[in-house]
């Protein structure tokens, strides 16, 4: 068993000191490898282009794949219809490869359209939905490196939320 974290800068851990993003802390909480496949600045389209890399990991071991895209699509004003298509293809390819999939929403009040899109996708594809990983810390600005990315202390709380949601797998 392994956990593959596939996403953008929130997955990569941008803003974390000493690379202590959420994947670092998640690794401390679980008894299996955690693979960080986050890339700063990625959109869902970039994720779709990188899906073959993820599938190579999935083919080697039973995998839970945490998929976290959407915020950069929003910031770059990519049409929701395009984000939806990209995310559907990503999730379909992961399911077809035998992965257990969890779709993550970064935050659900400022990014409401992305939140609804991802929640609906998870329901339709019958995969786990982890809502608003930044929700509990969003108003605690001391937990942020900048206006969007947590610092290491913030990422630790994000990891705890994800870990709790993974307990049901």
C-alpha angles and dihedrals in degrees: 000000000000137000117227116197108203120181151077134303093313088060093041089054099240110187095024119128115238092002091292097150123146093282090059092054093041088056088058091055102047135062097227138062118286115207118201112212096164120135123193114246097012121152126200088265090056088049091052089052089053097045094104090063090054092047090057089060092045092052092056100053143004103279145195108204118201107202116200118175134124110080094085090046087056095046091049091047094238108173113263089232090061093046089049092052093047094048093046090053092048093050093044092052092049093048091047089053091055099254124145104234133210118184115208129208113205096210133341110210105048092033097040097148092051090047092053092045093052094043091050091047092052091049094048094046092042094234129136117276121209106195126212105343088189097044098098094048102033094101094042099084092179086072092061133087091201136346094296111019125069123230120235092279090052093047089053089060090046089053091051091053092048091046091053090051091048091056089081093062 
